[in-house]
Amino acid sequence: MRISGRAFLSGSLINAEITAENGIITHIKEVKSAPDVLILPGLIDVHTHGALGADFTHSGEEELTDALKGYARMGTTSVLATVSSHKEQTMLDAAKRVGRLCGRGFTDRANLLGISMEGPFFCKDKRGAHPEEYLTAAKRELVEAFATGAGGWLRQICIDPLAEGALELVREYKDKYIISIAHTACGRALAEKFIDEGASNVTHLLNAMEQPTSREPGVLACIEKDCTLELIADGVHVDGFWVRLLFNTVKEKLMLISDSSEGCGMPDGQYVICGQRVKKCGGRMLTEDGRLAGSASWLMDGLKCAVSMGVPLEDAVRAASVTPAKRLGVSKGDIRLGYDADLLICDDALNIKEVYIGGEIIE
């Protein structure tokens, strides 16, 4: 594979020719002129429940395989699959199904880099779309069973610091999994303590958490801590003011995510998340009582939206590729020698023209 264009190199757009062999970037050469296209690293979505009618918690392998092809066509070349709160057996079955698809080295679809458990270790106050009947104390036994079923592909556990047993769980697993603060009404003191004890990520910052005030910043205070921060920049979940402020303040910590659900890429209608019916209506996914239930957007949609809000393209690309790759410790998400040749060819409006996975163009 050999392609030329304005490539995302070291955080800047530079005219370059890129060569790959056996799926790996082997040569990068700056050139004086190049075709008028952008070459971006394939996007990495570290928080997505599904798309195109498929859901990582309840869909079968064939449905998920088809959806992963759709992810790739829309610019997401790698995914951390999110399994959400449900009956314990349903979650364990999902771990086995998704685990079998992880780490396979596909070149015709997005690759699964592992699994994130979003729930059921939440309290009811900020549960979002997670049904109260599935929520439970932070239980070691469930983590162990899930990890075993996933065949070693469990990468992240999302926990409400207020959940019973939360601190004990973060202390036990901080060196084995990414522990992420999520769906919580906790204040600054507990959020910071949770980070100090070993948590290293915040799930969809500003969503499903107590909103900051002048005297209680809550989880937002974690922007001063050593952790990464997920952000849904779809124009629905977070106002553009906050998106710009966060990028101006802590851009190196931000990871753009989709938080997409099975309604993404589908027409308006009824879908399912966390075992309950949700409705897609006008670009939003809503529970029957009107709460947001994930998003209806692809990660590339969020990248475009962030740029439209005033975020520099280079910063938005970094947050959707480089930082997630570093978070997961994979040689993807950047255009560097020795990295996987997962690349996007786009026009200036970020419309995707071609997608390469492992150096192979996908249809």
C-alpha positions in Angstrom: 0.0 0.0 0.0 1.3 3.5 -0.9 -0.8 6.6 -0.5 -0.1 10.4 -0.5 -1.9 13.4 0.9 -1.9 15.8 3.9 -1.2 13.3 6.6 -1.6 13.6 10.4 2.0 13.4 11.5 3.1 14.3 15.0 -0.1 16.1 15.6 0.2 18.3 12.4 -1.0 17.9 8.8 2.0 17.5 6.5 2.3 16.5 2.9 3.6 13.0 2.9 3.8 9.7 1.2 3.0 6.6 3.3 4.0 3.0 2.6 2.8 -0.1 4.3 3.8 -3.7 4.0 2.1 -6.7 5.7 -0.3 -4.4 7.4 2.4 -2.2 9.1 3.5 1.3 8.2 7.1 0.9 6.9 7.9 4.2 5.3 6.9 7.9 5.8 8.3 10.5 3.5 7.5 14.2 3.5 6.9 15.6 0.0 6.6 19.0 -1.5 3.2 18.4 -3.0 0.5 15.8 -2.5 -3.1 15.0 -3.6 -5.7 17.3 -1.9 -6.9 14.7 0.6 -6.5 14.2 4.3 -4.8 11.0 5.6 -5.9 10.4 9.1 -5.4 7.5 11.5 -8.3 5.1 11.8 -10.6 6.2 14.7 -10.7 4.2 17.9 -14.0 4.2 19.8 -13.5 3.2 23.4 -17.1 3.5 24.4 -19.8 2.1 22.1 -22.7 -0.2 22.8 -23.5 -1.1 19.2 -24.8 0.2 15.9 -26.8 -0.9 12.8 -29.3 -2.8 14.9 -26.6 -4.8 16.8 -25.8 -4.5 20.5 -22.7 -5.9 22.2 -24.8 -7.0 25.2 -27.4 -9.1 23.5 -26.6 -9.6 19.8 -25.1 -12.7 18.2 -21.8 -13.0 16.5 -23.2 -12.7 13.0 -25.0 -9.5 13.8 -21.9 -8.1 15.5 -19.7 -9.0 12.5 -22.0 -7.1 10.2 -22.0 -4.1 12.5 -18.2 -4.1 12.7 -18.1 -3.8 8.9 -20.3 -0.8 9.2 -18.1 0.7 11.9 -15.2 0.5 9.5 -17.0 2.0 6.6 -17.8 5.0 8.9 -14.1 5.5 9.9 -14.0 3.6 13.2 -11.3 0.9 12.6 -11.0 -0.3 16.2 -13.5 -0.6 19.0 -13.6 -1.3 22.7 -16.9 -3.1 23.0 -19.1 -1.9 25.8 -21.3 -4.4 27.6 -23.9 -2.7 29.7 -25.9 -3.5 32.9 -28.2 -6.5 32.5 -29.0 -9.8 34.2 -25.7 -11.4 35.3 -26.1 -14.4 33.0 -26.8 -12.1 30.0 -23.6 -10.1 30.7 -21.6 -13.3 31.1 -23.0 -14.7 27.8 -22.1 -11.4 26.1 -18.5 -11.6 27.5 -18.1 -15.0 25.8 -19.6 -13.9 22.5 -17.6 -10.7 22.2 -14.5 -12.2 23.6 -14.4 -14.7 20.8 -14.3 -11.8 18.3 -11.5 -9.9 20.0 -8.0 -9.7 18.8 -8.6 -11.5 15.5 -6.7 -9.1 13.2 -9.6 -8.5 10.7 -8.9 -6.4 7.6 -12.5 -6.2 6.4 -14.1 -4.8 9.5 -13.3 -2.9 12.7 -11.2 -4.8 15.1 -12.3 -5.4 18.7 -9.6 -4.5 21.2 -11.4 -5.8 24.2 -14.4 -5.3 26.4 -15.6 -2.6 28.9 -18.1 -3.4 31.6 -20.3 -0.4 32.0 -22.3 -1.5 35.0 -23.8 -3.0 36.9 -21.8 -1.4 39.8 -23.9 1.7 39.9 -26.3 3.4 42.3 -29.8 4.4 41.2 -29.4 8.2 41.3 -27.3 8.6 38.2 -28.0 5.3 36.5 -29.0 6.9 33.2 -30.5 4.2 31.0 -29.3 1.4 33.2 -32.4 -0.2 34.8 -32.4 -0.1 38.6 -33.2 -3.8 38.9 -29.9 -4.8 37.3 -27.7 -2.6 39.6 -25.6 -4.2 42.3 -22.8 -3.7 44.7 -19.3 -3.9 43.3 -18.7 -7.7 43.4 -15.4 -9.4 42.8 -17.2 -12.6 41.9 -18.9 -11.0 38.9 -15.7 -9.4 37.7 -13.9 -12.8 37.9 -16.7 -14.6 36.1 -16.9 -11.9 33.4 -13.1 -11.9 32.9 -13.0 -15.6 32.5 -15.9 -15.7 30.0 -14.2 -12.9 28.0 -11.1 -15.1 27.6 -8.7 -12.4 28.9 -10.3 -9.6 26.9 -11.8 -7.6 29.7 -10.0 -4.2 29.6 -12.1 -1.8 31.6 -14.5 -1.7 34.5 -16.8 1.3 35.0 -17.8 1.9 38.7 -19.8 4.4 40.7 -17.5 5.4 43.6 -20.6 5.5 45.8 -21.5 1.8 45.1 -21.0 -0.6 48.0 -17.5 -2.2 47.7 -16.3 0.2 45.0 -13.0 1.2 46.8 -12.2 -2.4 47.5 -12.7 -3.3 43.9 -10.5 -0.5 42.6 -7.7 -1.4 45.0 -7.8 -5.0 43.9 -8.0 -4.5 40.1 -6.2 -1.2 39.5 -3.1 -2.9 38.1 -5.1 -5.4 35.9 -7.8 -3.3 34.4 -8.7 0.3 33.6 -11.0 1.5 36.3 -13.3 4.3 35.2 -15.5 6.6 37.3 -19.0 6.4 35.9 -22.7 7.1 36.6 -22.2 8.8 39.9 -23.5 11.5 42.2 -20.2 11.6 44.1 -18.5 14.9 45.0 -15.0 16.1 44.4 -13.4 14.6 47.5 -14.6 11.0 46.7 -13.9 11.3 42.9 -10.3 12.4 43.7 -9.8 9.7 46.3 -11.0 7.1 43.7 -8.4 8.4 41.3 -5.7 8.4 44.0 -6.7 4.8 44.8 -6.1 3.6 41.2 -8.9 4.7 38.9 -7.5 6.2 35.7 -10.5 7.2 33.5 -13.8 9.1 33.7 -16.7 7.7 31.7 -18.5 10.3 29.5 -17.5 13.4 31.5 -20.4 15.7 32.4 -23.0 13.0 31.6 -24.7 10.8 34.1 -23.0 12.6 37.0 -23.8 15.4 39.4 -23.4 18.7 37.6 -20.7 21.1 38.9 -21.5 24.1 40.9 -19.4 27.1 42.2 -18.6 25.3 45.4 -18.8 21.6 44.4 -17.1 20.8 41.1 -17.8 17.1 41.5 -16.2 14.7 39.1 -15.2 17.6 36.8 -12.4 18.2 39.3 -10.7 15.1 37.9 -9.5 17.2 35.0 -6.6 18.1 37.4 -5.8 14.4 38.1 -3.7 11.9 36.2 -6.5 10.3 34.2 -8.1 10.2 30.8 -11.5 11.7 30.2 -14.2 10.5 27.8 -16.3 13.1 26.0 -19.4 12.7 23.8 -19.2 15.6 21.3 -22.3 14.8 19.3 -24.1 18.1 19.8 -26.7 16.4 22.1 -24.9 15.3 25.3 -22.5 18.2 26.0 -22.8 21.9 25.0 -20.2 23.3 22.7 -19.1 25.7 25.5 -17.9 22.8 27.6 -16.4 21.0 24.6 -14.3 24.0 23.7 -13.3 24.7 27.3 -12.2 21.1 27.9 -10.1 21.1 24.7 -8.6 24.4 25.6 -7.7 23.1 29.1 -6.9 19.4 29.0 -6.9 18.3 25.3 -4.1 15.8 25.9 -6.4 13.8 28.3 -9.6 13.8 26.2 -10.9 10.8 24.3 -13.8 11.4 22.0 -16.3 8.6 22.2 -19.6 7.8 20.5 -21.5 6.0 23.2 -23.5 4.7 20.3 -26.3 2.2 20.6 -27.9 -0.1 18.2 -30.0 2.7 16.7 -26.9 4.3 15.3 -27.0 4.1 11.5 -30.7 3.0 11.6 -34.0 4.9 10.9 -36.0 6.4 13.7 -37.9 3.8 15.7 -37.8 1.4 18.6 -34.5 -0.2 19.8 -33.1 -1.9 22.9 -30.3 -1.0 25.3 -29.7 -2.5 28.8 -32.6 -4.8 28.1 -35.2 -2.0 27.8 -36.9 -0.4 24.9 -35.6 3.0 23.7 -36.7 5.2 20.9 -34.6 6.9 18.3 -36.1 10.2 17.4 -34.4 13.1 15.6 -30.8 12.0 16.3 -31.4 11.1 20.0 -31.8 7.8 21.8 -34.4 8.2 24.6 -35.8 5.9 27.2 -39.6 5.8 27.6 -39.4 8.4 30.4 -37.3 10.7 28.2 -33.7 10.1 29.5 -30.8 9.9 27.0 -29.8 6.3 26.3 -26.5 6.4 24.6 -26.2 8.2 21.2 -27.3 7.7 17.6 -24.0 9.0 16.2 -20.8 7.5 14.9 -17.4 8.6 16.3 -16.7 10.4 13.0 -19.9 12.4 13.5 -18.6 13.4 16.9 -15.2 14.4 15.5 -16.9 16.6 12.8 -19.2 18.1 15.5 -16.3 19.0 17.7 -14.6 20.7 14.8 -17.8 22.6 14.0 -17.9 23.7 17.7 -14.4 25.3 17.3 -12.0 22.5 18.2 -8.9 22.5 15.9 -9.0 19.5 13.6 -5.7 18.2 14.8 -6.9 18.2 18.4 -10.1 16.4 17.6 -8.2 13.8 15.6 -5.8 13.2 18.5 -8.7 12.7 20.9 -10.4 10.2 18.6 -7.3 8.1 17.7 -3.9 8.8 19.4 -5.1 9.2 23.0 -7.5 6.1 22.9 -4.7 4.0 21.4 -2.3 5.1 24.2 -4.9 4.4 26.8 -5.3 0.8 25.5 -1.5 0.4 24.8 -1.9 -0.6 21.2 0.2 0.3 18.1 -2.7 1.9 16.3 -4.4 5.3 16.2 -1.4 7.2 14.8 0.7 7.4 11.6 4.1 6.2 12.8 6.6 3.7 11.6 5.8 0.2 12.9 2.1 1.1 13.6 -0.8 -0.8 12.1 -1.8 0.7 8.7 -5.3 1.6 9.8 -5.9 4.8 7.8 -8.7 7.1 6.5 -8.7 9.1 3.3 -11.0 12.1 3.7 -11.8 15.4 2.0 -11.5 18.7 3.8 -15.1 18.3 5.0 -14.1 15.0 6.7 -16.2 12.9 4.3 -14.6 9.5 4.1 -13.3 8.5 0.6 -11.3 5.3 1.5 -10.7 3.2 4.6 -7.6 1.0 5.0 -7.4 -1.6 7.8 -4.1 -3.5 8.1 -3.1 -1.8 4.8 -6.1 -3.3 3.0 -8.7 -1.1 1.5 -12.3 -2.1 2.5 -15.3 -1.9 0.3 
